[in-house]
Amino acid sequence: MAPEQAAPVVATGTAEPAPMAARDGRMNRNVRIVRIQWGDCDPAGIVFNPRYFEIFDASTAALFEAALGITKREMLEKYNSAGIALVRTAATFHKPVRFGDDVSVESVISFSRSSFNVEHRVRLRDHLCAEGAETRVWIVREATGALKSSPIPPDVMEKFRMPSPIN
């Protein structure tokens, strides 16, 4: 008898992060499955391009959740962070994605001192449909209430270097 394979985790909608769907042992990479919803599409029946940026944002949150083992809200509280501010983004669209499609979103992160880059690839089966890039900055709130960039906590970066646990 063939061993059972776990069903992929599907995010139902683009705004919510989903648990890790697959990982290859590198904590700097995460893959999740997103089911395209009716509300994600434009009148032509394909994903309305701003929705890709919601998918990228949720995929970045899922990447941190998979590496740290806590939700984004818990991460912000634990590390006294005011957020991970988006300072640059870009996308390239290759093939249309439609309502009901289950796409895989692969996200890969690389760190600098207080910022990080995330590259996203959206695939439908073997077809590359879209690519996205984000540069984000780790933000803290000063006592005055002002927001400022801050070095990424060393243990956050360390968790991304650790091998993933076997599920």
Secondary structure, DSSP 8 states (H G I E B T S, - for coil): ---------EEESSSS-----B--S-TTEEEEEEE--GGGB-TTSBB-HHHHHHHHHHHHHHHHHHHHSS-HHHHHHHTT--EEEEEEEEEEE-S--BTT-EEEEEEEEEE-SSEEEEEEEEEETTEEEEEEEEEEEEEEE-TTS-EEE----HHHHHHHHS-----
